Amino acid sequence: MRNHHYHLYISTSISSLVIILLLSACNFPTRAETTEAPVGYIYTAAAHTVQVQLTQVSKPPVTSEDPTNTAAPQITPSSPIYTQTATSPPKKTAAPSDACNIAEFVTDVTVPDDTRLPPGEAFEKTWRLKNVGKCEWTPEYAIVFIGDNVLDAPASVQLTTDSVPSGQTIDVTVTLEAPQTPGKYRQNFKLADETGDQFGMGSDGTKPFWAQIRVGDQSGIVYDFLAEAPQAEWKSGAGDTLNTDVTFGGADDRPEGAAKFKEGVQLENGSISGKLLLTRPKQVTDGVIAGFFPEYQVEDGDRLIARIGFLADANGECVVGRVVFQIAYKEGDTIYSLGEWRKNCDATLMPVNLNLGGLKGKQVQFIFLVKSDGPSEDDWAIWNSPRIER
C-alpha cells in the first residue's frame, strides 16, 4: 500500500510556492551552448503577488480553498525545498592565455530575445560585449552576420571608432528589419578582426551571438511544449533534492527517470494517444523529475492548456500510479507556483487551463514537475497536448 501522506514538498493550497531553481544561462551564448550550462542550484524565492488564475475545468487540483474562487492567488515565501548536493556552482571558463580575439556577452541593451514586432519594421539591436581576449579591438574590427540573412542585416558594421582594450566592454548596434511573414526568426552574428578572421563567444571564441524576434500577431497555439521539450533542461532526484541530469529521449525505464515522447499508446482513460510527453520520476521512493523549458514572452490572452494523467499498463489498466503534477515559472532568479494537481491512476485525465494574463509582457521560463508519492515504479506520468494558446 502507498503512503497517502504528502510530504512538506506539496502545499495544500494552489498559492503555495515551488522553490526549485536551477541556474540557467542567459539568452545568449552563455546558455547551454557554452561550458556554463545550468547545473541546478536552488534558491529561496521572495514573496510576490502573482495575477494568475486557475480555471477549474472538471477535476480541480487539491486545495483547501473554494475551487470556484477566481481571485489571484497570494504567493507566500517558504524555505528551500530542494538542495543541490552533486556539484559546486559553475565557474566561467577563462579564455586560453594565448587567445587574441574572444568576446563575452554581457547583456541585451535593446530588443531582448522573442520581442514581438510588426512585419517589415526596422529596429536597432544593441548588445553589450566584453573583450576577454588579449588583443585590443580597433576601428578595423567589424560585426558580421553568419548563416542565412533572415533579418536583412548589413554585410558588416564597424565595431568601434576608438579602441576596446582587453577587459573593457562596448555596446554594439546593428540595424535590422523584421520579415514580412509572421513567425520566429534568429540572426546569428560574430566579430571580425582587421584580417577578416571571425570570432565570437565561448572559451574557444567560436560561438555566435544573435538577434531573435517574433513577427506579427499570433493566435491559436503560440508555444508548443512538445516542440520545445528536447531543448528543455531535465533534472531528477528524490525527496528534497534535484541532482541528476536526465537526457531527453532514450529508454522508458532508466533508473534516473525519463523525459521523452510517446505516441500511439493507451492512456488510463482507455484512449489511444497521439504524440505526448512522458515524465517518469527517478526510480526511487519519492522520486521527482523536472523540466525547465526555453524562455517565452507572455502576451495578452495567453492560456496554458494540457491534460495530465498516466499511461495504462500492458493490460490496459492503471491502478497504482500516484503523483503530484506541478507547473511553475521562473522570472529572473525567482520561481513562482502556478498550480499543483494531485493525481492517482483513476481512469480519467485531468484538465489544466491556466490564464496567464497577469504575466503579460514578462519573459519567463516555464517548469513542469512530477513527484511520486512513495514508490515510483508505476508512475508513468504524461502531459497530453501541453501548449499555450491565444
C-alpha positions, 0 to 999 in steps of 0.5 A, a space after each residue: 500500500 502507498 503512503 497517502 501522506 504528502 510530504 512538506 514538498 506539496 502545499 495544500 493550497 494552489 498559492 503555495 510556492 515551488 522553490 526549485 531553481 536551477 541556474 540557467 544561462 542567459 539568452 545568449 551564448 552563455 546558455 547551454 551552448 557554452 561550458 556554463 550550462 545550468 547545473 541546478 542550484 536552488 534558491 529561496 524565492 521572495 514573496 510576490 503577488 502573482 495575477 494568475 488564475 486557475 480555471 477549474 475545468 472538471 477535476 480541480 487540483 487539491 486545495 483547501 480553498 473554494 475551487 470556484 474562487 477566481 481571485 489571484 492567488 497570494 504567493 507566500 515565501 517558504 524555505 528551500 525545498 530542494 538542495 543541490 548536493 552533486 556539484 559546486 556552482 559553475 565557474 566561467 571558463 577563462 579564455 586560453 592565455 594565448 587567445 587574441 580575439 574572444 568576446 563575452 556577452 554581457 547583456 541585451 541593451 535593446 530588443 531582448 530575445 522573442 520581442 514581438 514586432 510588426 512585419 517589415 519594421 526596422 529596429 536597432 539591436 544593441 548588445 553589450 560585449 566584453 573583450 576577454 581576449 588579449 588583443 585590443 579591438 580597433 576601428 578595423 574590427 567589424 560585426 558580421 552576420 553568419 548563416 542565412 540573412 533572415 533579418 536583412 542585416 548589413 554585410 558588416 558594421 564597424 565595431 568601434 571608432 576608438 579602441 576596446 582594450 582587453 577587459 573593457 566592454 562596448 555596446 554594439 548596434 546593428 540595424 535590422 528589419 523584421 520579415 514580412 511573414 509572421 513567425 520566429 526568426 534568429 540572426 546569428 552574428 560574430 566579430 571580425 578582426 582587421 584580417 577578416 578572421 571571425 570570432 565570437 563567444 565561448 572559451 574557444 571564441 567560436 560561438 555566435 551571438 544573435 538577434 531573435 524576434 517574433 513577427 506579427 500577431 499570433 493566435 491559436 497555439 503560440 508555444 508548443 511544449 512538445 516542440 520545445 521539450 528536447 531543448 528543455 533542461 531535465 533534472 531528477 532526484 528524490 525527496 528534497 533534492 534535484 541532482 541528476 541530469 536526465 537526457 531527453 529521449 532514450 529508454 522508458 525505464 532508466 533508473 534516473 527517470 525519463 523525459 521523452 515522447 510517446 505516441 500511439 499508446 493507451 492512456 488510463 482513460 482507455 484512449 489511444 494517444 497521439 504524440 505526448 510527453 512522458 515524465 517518469 520520476 527517478 526510480 526511487 521512493 519519492 522520486 521527482 523529475 523536472 523540466 525547465 523549458 526555453 524562455 517565452 514572452 507572455 502576451 495578452 490572452 495567453 492560456 496554458 492548456 494540457 491534460 495530465 494523467 498516466 499511461 495504462 499498463 500492458 493490460 490496459 489498466 492503471 491502478 497504482 500510479 500516484 503523483 503530484 503534477 506541478 507547473 511553475 515559472 521562473 522570472 529572473 532568479 525567482 520561481 513562482 507556483 502556478 498550480 499543483 494537481 494531485 493525481 492517482 491512476 483513476 481512469 480519467 485525465 485531468 484538465 489544466 487551463 491556466 490564464 496567464 494574463 497577469 504575466 503579460 509582457 514578462 519573459 519567463 521560463 516555464 517548469 513542469 514537475 512530477 513527484 511520486 508519492 512513495 514508490 515510483 515504479 508505476 508512475 508513468 506520468 504524461 502531459 497530453 497536448 501541453 501548449 499555450 494558446 491565444 
